[in-house]
Amino acid sequence: MKIHFAGIQLTDWSDYPARNVSVNGQTVFEAVDIVRAAAKKLYHRGNSQVSLSFEVARSFETHVEAQKYLLTHYSTLPKSGLCVIECGVQGETSEEVFMANAILTASPQGIIGGVQVVVTYTIQAGRATTDVPIDFLIGGEAMILRGKEEITTDAESVAVEFGTAFPVGTEVIVTATYAKGGSGGGNIIASIRNDLVTVDGFTAELSGPSPAGAFLNWSAYGS
């Protein structure tokens, strides 16, 4: 399954798939003691919660990049947003499940083999459903822009100009992920500086020179 959270892709079907996936449901209830009854009486109070947990392993070329990712990854992630789970496998017709108003908790578990980092994610929401959320929850075209920018070979930064600028005075929040062109090479991290984000576009800084064929996948939110 492919899992996106607040516009960020956390898992892929092949390069960094979700592992040890588990789903748990919880409900709020009240237990009442009844005099001379053989058992307690339980009442459902109408509030429920779904929790999705999974692991993702990412490999890096150096110990430095692996350790930096381990230490900073959680701090750079949004903590709430819409979670979209694309169910299926590569080559199969997929379907989406939505967890609106979801909360993310990420807990890096350690470094395996020196240059591989395993991160455990837990995403919690009131429910998971195949019903497409209302426009207010998914943003709508007036509130969110998405794009894919080609990165030139050996570039260490990427400048993106929005096709449609946000209205003057809008607070723009940008998230971006680096997508490598092939299976070889290590992972490069794309960082967004607030002082390089405007209503017209933004600049993303890369943790190292980019090999050929890479792209920057980005989302910009206006509030």
N, C-alpha and C positions, 0 to 999 in steps of 0.2 A: 504494500500500500504506500501511496505517496501522501505525506502529511504536511499541510501548510498551516502555519499559525501566524496571524496578524500580517499576512503577506510574505512571510519567510518560509521557504521550503526546508523542512527539517529532515525529511527522508526521501530517498529515491528508490526505484525498483531494482537497480543493479549496483551502482557504485557505493551507495551508503544506505542499504535497506533497513527497515525497522526490524529489530530482533526482540525476542522475548516479550511479545505484545500481550497485554492483559487488560481486560475491561471489568470494572466493578461498579455495581449500582448500590446506592445507599438511599434510605428513606428516613424521614423524621416520623417517630411514632411515640405514643404515650402508653406506658404500662400501668394498669390499674389493678390494685388488690381488691378483690370482692370477698366479703365475709362468707365463710364456709364454702367458697368455690374451690373446685379441684385444681384450677389453674388460673393464672392471671388473664385479664382481658386486655388485648392490644388494640390500639386505635391508630389508624393511619392519619397523619396530620397534613397530608397534601403536598409536602415538600420532598423533592427527590434530587439526587445528584448522580452523575455518571463520571467515572474517573478512568482515563485512558493512560496507560503507562507503556513505555517501550524504550529500547536501547538503540543507539546509533554509534557505529565505529567509524572514525575518520583517520586516515593515514597522512603523515607529513614526511618531508624529505629530511628535516633536521630535528634534533631534540629541542632546540630553542623554539622553533615554531610550534611543536607539539605542546611544550610546557606553557607557552604564552596563551595558546588556545584553551588549554585546561583551566588556567587561572582567570582568564577574562571573559570566557564565553557566556557564562550566566549573566554577568553584568551588562553585556551588550544586547541581550534579548529583550523584546517587549514582554510585559508581564500579563497583558490581557488583550483580547481581541477575538476575531472569528477564527475558528479552527475548521478547516476543510480537509476531509479524509477522502482521497481518491482510491476506491477499492478496486482491486484487480491485479493483474500482472501484465508485463509488457507483451503486446500482441493480442490482448484480450480487451473487449469492450468494457470500459470501466464505468462505475457509477459513484456519485459523490454522497457522502454523509456529512452533515453540518453539526457543529457544536457552537452555538451562538453565545456571546458574552462569556467566553471561556477564560480561565485563569491558568497560567503556566508556572510550574515549578520545575527547574532543571537542577540536577545534582551530579556533577562530574564524578565518576567512580574511580578513575585512575588512569595511568599510562601503561599500556601493554606493549612489550617489545621495544620500549623506548620511544618509538615515533608513532604509535597508534594510541588514540584517545577514545575512550568509551564514555558516552554521556547518557544518563538516564533521564528521560523526560516524563513528567506527569502533568496531564492536561485535564482540568476538571470543569464541568459545566452542568447546568440544570438538566439537560437532556441531549441525546444524540438523535438526529432525525434526518430522513431523506428529503424532507420538505425544504425548498429553497427559502432562506430567510428573507424577511421584508427588506426593502431598499435601505431603510435606516440602519440596519445592522450590517449590511455588506458594503455600505458606503455610497454606492451609486456613482455614475459617471461624473456628477458635479463635485463629488467630494474626494474621489480617488483617481489617480492616474497610474498606469502600469506600463512597463516597457522592457525591451531587451536591447542593450547597446553592445555593439561589437568592440572588442578591445584590440588595439593595435599591438603587434609583436614588440616585446620588451618594454611596454608602457608600464609606468608605476602609478599612474592616476588616470581617471576617466571623467571627462566632462560631459554632462548630459543636459540638453536643452529640452524643456517640455514642449510638446507639440501645441498644447494649449496652456497658457499661463494661468495660475491661480489669481483670483482677484487681489488687488492691492490691499495689504493689511492682513492677509491670511497667514496663519501660522502653519508652516509646512513641515511635516515629519516624513523623513525618507528612510526606508529600509532597503538594503541591497545585498545580494549574494553573488559570489563569483562562481561561474560555471566553466570548468575547463573544457578544452576542445576534444581531448581524447582520454584514454584510460591511463596514460603515463603521466609522470610528474607528480609533485606534491600539491597539497592544497594551499591556495593563496586566500588570504582574508581581505575583504573589502571593508574599509572603515569610512563612516560618514562624519564629517565635522560640521557642527551646527553653524559655524561662521561661513561655511561654503554652501549653504542652502538658501535659496531665494525663491520667490514666487515664479521665477522664470526657469529655474533649473538647479543643478547641484554638481559638485565634484566629489568623486569617491577616490580615496587613496588606497593603494594596494600594498600588501606587506612585502612584495617582491616583484621583480620584472615578470611580466606575463608572457607565457609561450604563445605560439600562434594558435588561432582558432577559438580563443576564449571569448566569453560574453559576460556582461553584467546584467543580471535580472533585478529589476528594481520596482518599488511601489512608493508612491508619494501620496500622503494623506493631508487634506486641508481641513483646518478647524477654525 
